[in-house]
Amino acid sequence: MKPTDGQLKEFWVLLGWRQDTIGNWIYPPQYKNKHFSMYGIPDMDLNNLFKYAMVTLDQANYYKALKSIFVKRKDLAPALFWAIYEVMK
């Protein structure tokens, strides 16, 4: 099941992304080399989920998320999104 736009925004906000006054999304503080904003949040694909979300999880939740996607789902990107979303909440 694909997340709604609201769930996607909540997900990226939980990871530290913020919107400026004109609606651009600003990288979280941990990405010090990224001093610019981008229009829109990152796409929900495996590359972005591993690049921005999986690195924020502790080891136990990292493996819990990975285990969840391979046990339950065929479409990996949405499955990984939901697995990360669950362990972050």
Backbone as JSON Lines, residues from 0, in Angstrom:
{"i":0,"aa":"M","n":[0.82,-1.17,0.0],"ca":[0.0,0.0,0.0],"c":[0.88,1.25,0.0]}
{"i":1,"aa":"K","n":[0.59,2.16,-0.9],"ca":[1.36,3.4,-0.97],"c":[0.92,4.36,0.12]}
{"i":2,"aa":"P","n":[1.86,5.07,0.71],"ca":[1.5,6.07,1.71],"c":[0.83,7.28,1.07]}
{"i":3,"aa":"T","n":[0.03,7.97,1.84],"ca":[-0.6,9.21,1.37],"c":[0.45,10.32,1.35]}
{"i":4,"aa":"D","n":[0.11,11.42,0.72],"ca":[1.02,12.58,0.72],"c":[1.29,13.05,2.15]}
{"i":5,"aa":"G","n":[0.26,13.04,2.97],"ca":[0.42,13.44,4.37],"c":[1.36,12.52,5.13]}
{"i":6,"aa":"Q","n":[1.26,11.23,4.89],"ca":[2.15,10.27,5.56],"c":[3.59,10.44,5.09]}
{"i":7,"aa":"L","n":[3.76,10.71,3.79],"ca":[5.11,10.94,3.27],"c":[5.72,12.18,3.9]}
{"i":8,"aa":"K","n":[4.95,13.26,3.98],"ca":[5.46,14.49,4.6],"c":[5.81,14.25,6.07]}
{"i":9,"aa":"E","n":[4.94,13.55,6.79],"ca":[5.21,13.25,8.19],"c":[6.49,12.43,8.33]}
{"i":10,"aa":"F","n":[6.67,11.46,7.45],"ca":[7.85,10.61,7.45],"c":[9.13,11.44,7.33]}
{"i":11,"aa":"W","n":[9.16,12.34,6.33],"ca":[10.36,13.14,6.11],"c":[10.58,14.16,7.22]}
{"i":12,"aa":"V","n":[9.51,14.67,7.8],"ca":[9.64,15.58,8.94],"c":[10.23,14.84,10.14]}
{"i":13,"aa":"L","n":[9.8,13.6,10.36],"ca":[10.37,12.79,11.45],"c":[11.87,12.58,11.25]}
{"i":14,"aa":"L","n":[12.32,12.6,10.0],"ca":[13.74,12.42,9.69],"c":[14.52,13.74,9.73]}
{"i":15,"aa":"G","n":[13.84,14.84,10.02],"ca":[14.53,16.12,10.17],"c":[14.38,17.1,9.02]}
{"i":16,"aa":"W","n":[13.66,16.74,7.97],"ca":[13.44,17.66,6.87],"c":[12.46,18.74,7.31]}
{"i":17,"aa":"R","n":[12.66,19.96,6.83],"ca":[11.78,21.08,7.17],"c":[11.44,21.87,5.92]}
{"i":18,"aa":"Q","n":[10.26,22.49,5.95],"ca":[9.86,23.36,4.84],"c":[10.14,24.8,5.21]}
{"i":19,"aa":"D","n":[10.67,25.57,4.25],"ca":[10.86,26.99,4.5],"c":[9.58,27.75,4.19]}
{"i":20,"aa":"T","n":[9.63,29.05,4.26],"ca":[8.42,29.86,4.11],"c":[7.82,29.83,2.71]}
{"i":21,"aa":"I","n":[8.63,29.47,1.72],"ca":[8.09,29.41,0.35],"c":[7.8,27.98,-0.11]}
{"i":22,"aa":"G","n":[7.94,27.02,0.8],"ca":[7.55,25.65,0.5],"c":[8.66,24.72,0.06]}
{"i":23,"aa":"N","n":[9.91,25.2,-0.02],"ca":[11.03,24.32,-0.35],"c":[11.38,23.45,0.86]}
{"i":24,"aa":"W","n":[11.85,22.26,0.59],"ca":[12.26,21.35,1.66],"c":[13.75,21.51,1.92]}
{"i":25,"aa":"I","n":[14.11,21.65,3.18],"ca":[15.5,21.89,3.58],"c":[16.06,20.6,4.17]}
{"i":26,"aa":"Y","n":[17.28,20.27,3.75],"ca":[17.95,19.07,4.25],"c":[18.09,19.13,5.76]}
{"i":27,"aa":"P","n":[18.06,17.97,6.43],"ca":[18.26,17.93,7.88],"c":[19.67,18.4,8.24]}
{"i":28,"aa":"P","n":[19.85,18.86,9.49],"ca":[21.16,19.38,9.91],"c":[22.32,18.4,9.79]}
{"i":29,"aa":"Q","n":[22.06,17.09,9.87],"ca":[23.17,16.13,9.8],"c":[23.83,16.08,8.42]}
{"i":30,"aa":"Y","n":[23.19,16.65,7.41],"ca":[23.78,16.71,6.07],"c":[24.42,18.07,5.89]}
{"i":31,"aa":"K","n":[25.54,18.28,6.56],"ca":[26.18,19.59,6.61],"c":[26.66,20.07,5.25]}
{"i":32,"aa":"N","n":[26.95,19.15,4.35],"ca":[27.41,19.55,3.03],"c":[26.25,19.93,2.11]}
{"i":33,"aa":"K","n":[25.03,19.81,2.58],"ca":[23.85,20.14,1.78],"c":[23.26,21.44,2.33]}
{"i":34,"aa":"H","n":[23.71,22.57,1.84],"ca":[23.25,23.86,2.34],"c":[22.17,24.46,1.47]}
{"i":35,"aa":"F","n":[21.51,23.66,0.71],"ca":[20.47,24.19,-0.16],"c":[19.17,23.45,0.08]}
{"i":36,"aa":"S","n":[18.13,23.98,-0.46],"ca":[16.83,23.33,-0.31],"c":[16.44,22.73,-1.65]}
{"i":37,"aa":"M","n":[15.42,21.93,-1.62],"ca":[14.94,21.31,-2.85],"c":[13.44,21.45,-2.91]}
{"i":38,"aa":"Y","n":[12.93,21.52,-4.11],"ca":[11.49,21.63,-4.28],"c":[10.9,20.24,-4.16]}
{"i":39,"aa":"G","n":[10.13,20.03,-3.14],"ca":[9.52,18.72,-2.91],"c":[10.39,17.83,-2.04]}
{"i":40,"aa":"I","n":[9.75,16.86,-1.46],"ca":[10.47,15.89,-0.63],"c":[11.1,14.83,-1.53]}
{"i":41,"aa":"P","n":[12.08,14.09,-1.02],"ca":[12.68,13.04,-1.85],"c":[11.66,11.99,-2.28]}
{"i":42,"aa":"D","n":[11.89,11.42,-3.43],"ca":[11.02,10.33,-3.9],"c":[11.11,9.15,-2.94]}
{"i":43,"aa":"M","n":[10.03,8.39,-2.89],"ca":[10.04,7.18,-2.06],"c":[10.57,6.03,-2.91]}
{"i":44,"aa":"D","n":[11.87,5.92,-2.97],"ca":[12.49,4.8,-3.65],"c":[13.56,4.22,-2.73]}
{"i":45,"aa":"L","n":[14.05,3.05,-3.08],"ca":[15.02,2.38,-2.2],"c":[16.27,3.22,-1.98]}
{"i":46,"aa":"N","n":[16.74,3.91,-3.02],"ca":[17.93,4.73,-2.89],"c":[17.75,5.79,-1.81]}
{"i":47,"aa":"N","n":[16.68,6.56,-1.86],"ca":[16.46,7.62,-0.88],"c":[16.14,7.07,0.5]}
{"i":48,"aa":"L","n":[15.43,5.96,0.57],"ca":[15.12,5.39,1.87],"c":[16.39,4.92,2.59]}
{"i":49,"aa":"F","n":[17.32,4.31,1.84],"ca":[18.57,3.9,2.46],"c":[19.47,5.11,2.74]}
{"i":50,"aa":"K","n":[19.5,6.05,1.82],"ca":[20.38,7.22,1.94],"c":[19.99,8.12,3.11]}
{"i":51,"aa":"Y","n":[18.7,8.35,3.3],"ca":[18.26,9.32,4.3],"c":[17.58,8.7,5.52]}
{"i":52,"aa":"A","n":[16.94,7.57,5.4],"ca":[16.15,7.05,6.51],"c":[16.85,5.92,7.26]}
{"i":53,"aa":"M","n":[17.32,4.94,6.55],"ca":[17.91,3.77,7.23],"c":[19.13,4.16,8.06]}
{"i":54,"aa":"V","n":[19.88,5.16,7.62],"ca":[21.08,5.57,8.36],"c":[20.74,6.21,9.7]}
{"i":55,"aa":"T","n":[19.5,6.61,9.9],"ca":[19.1,7.24,11.17],"c":[18.66,6.22,12.21]}
{"i":56,"aa":"L","n":[18.46,4.99,11.81],"ca":[17.97,3.97,12.74],"c":[19.11,3.34,13.52]}
{"i":57,"aa":"D","n":[18.83,2.96,14.77],"ca":[19.83,2.21,15.51],"c":[19.88,0.79,14.93]}
{"i":58,"aa":"Q","n":[20.86,0.02,15.34],"ca":[21.08,-1.3,14.74],"c":[19.87,-2.22,14.88]}
{"i":59,"aa":"A","n":[19.25,-2.23,16.05],"ca":[18.11,-3.12,16.26],"c":[16.95,-2.77,15.33]}
{"i":60,"aa":"N","n":[16.63,-1.49,15.21],"ca":[15.53,-1.08,14.34],"c":[15.89,-1.21,12.86]}
{"i":61,"aa":"Y","n":[17.15,-1.05,12.54],"ca":[17.62,-1.24,11.16],"c":[17.32,-2.67,10.71]}
{"i":62,"aa":"Y","n":[17.71,-3.63,11.53],"ca":[17.48,-5.03,11.16],"c":[16.01,-5.42,11.26]}
{"i":63,"aa":"K","n":[15.29,-4.8,12.2],"ca":[13.85,-5.05,12.31],"c":[13.14,-4.57,11.03]}
{"i":64,"aa":"A","n":[13.52,-3.41,10.52],"ca":[12.92,-2.89,9.29],"c":[13.25,-3.8,8.1]}
{"i":65,"aa":"L","n":[14.52,-4.2,7.99],"ca":[14.9,-5.07,6.88],"c":[14.18,-6.41,6.93]}
{"i":66,"aa":"K","n":[14.11,-6.99,8.11],"ca":[13.44,-8.29,8.26],"c":[11.97,-8.18,7.86]}
{"i":67,"aa":"S","n":[11.35,-7.1,8.26],"ca":[9.93,-6.89,7.98],"c":[9.64,-6.86,6.48]}
{"i":68,"aa":"I","n":[10.49,-6.19,5.71],"ca":[10.18,-6.06,4.28],"c":[10.34,-7.38,3.54]}
{"i":69,"aa":"F","n":[11.28,-8.21,3.96],"ca":[11.5,-9.45,3.24],"c":[10.52,-10.55,3.64]}
{"i":70,"aa":"V","n":[9.96,-10.43,4.82],"ca":[9.0,-11.43,5.29],"c":[7.61,-11.17,4.72]}
{"i":71,"aa":"K","n":[7.22,-9.9,4.62],"ca":[5.83,-9.56,4.33],"c":[5.53,-9.07,2.92]}
{"i":72,"aa":"R","n":[6.48,-8.52,2.22],"ca":[6.13,-7.76,1.02],"c":[6.92,-8.18,-0.22]}
{"i":73,"aa":"K","n":[6.36,-7.84,-1.36],"ca":[7.05,-8.06,-2.63],"c":[7.6,-6.75,-3.19]}
{"i":74,"aa":"D","n":[6.83,-5.66,-3.08],"ca":[7.25,-4.36,-3.58],"c":[8.1,-3.69,-2.49]}
{"i":75,"aa":"L","n":[9.41,-3.66,-2.68],"ca":[10.31,-3.31,-1.6],"c":[10.27,-1.87,-1.14]}
{"i":76,"aa":"A","n":[10.15,-0.9,-2.04],"ca":[10.18,0.51,-1.61],"c":[9.04,0.84,-0.65]}
{"i":77,"aa":"P","n":[7.78,0.58,-1.01],"ca":[6.71,0.86,-0.03],"c":[6.85,0.02,1.24]}
{"i":78,"aa":"A","n":[7.31,-1.21,1.11],"ca":[7.48,-2.06,2.29],"c":[8.54,-1.48,3.22]}
{"i":79,"aa":"L","n":[9.63,-1.02,2.64],"ca":[10.68,-0.42,3.46],"c":[10.19,0.87,4.1]}
{"i":80,"aa":"F","n":[9.45,1.68,3.34],"ca":[8.88,2.91,3.9],"c":[8.07,2.58,5.15]}
{"i":81,"aa":"W","n":[7.14,1.63,5.05],"ca":[6.27,1.3,6.18],"c":[7.06,0.7,7.33]}
{"i":82,"aa":"A","n":[8.07,-0.09,7.04],"ca":[8.88,-0.68,8.1],"c":[9.63,0.41,8.88]}
{"i":83,"aa":"I","n":[10.22,1.36,8.17],"ca":[10.93,2.46,8.82],"c":[9.93,3.33,9.59]}
{"i":84,"aa":"Y","n":[8.81,3.62,8.96],"ca":[7.78,4.45,9.57],"c":[7.32,3.87,10.9]}
{"i":85,"aa":"E","n":[7.16,2.56,10.94],"ca":[6.71,1.9,12.16],"c":[7.75,1.96,13.28]}
{"i":86,"aa":"V","n":[9.02,1.78,12.95],"ca":[10.03,1.78,14.01],"c":[10.37,3.2,14.46]}
{"i":87,"aa":"M","n":[10.09,4.21,13.65],"ca":[10.35,5.59,14.03],"c":[9.27,6.15,14.94]}
{"i":88,"aa":"K","n":[8.07,5.63,14.87],"ca":[6.95,6.19,15.64],"c":[6.98,5.76,17.08]}
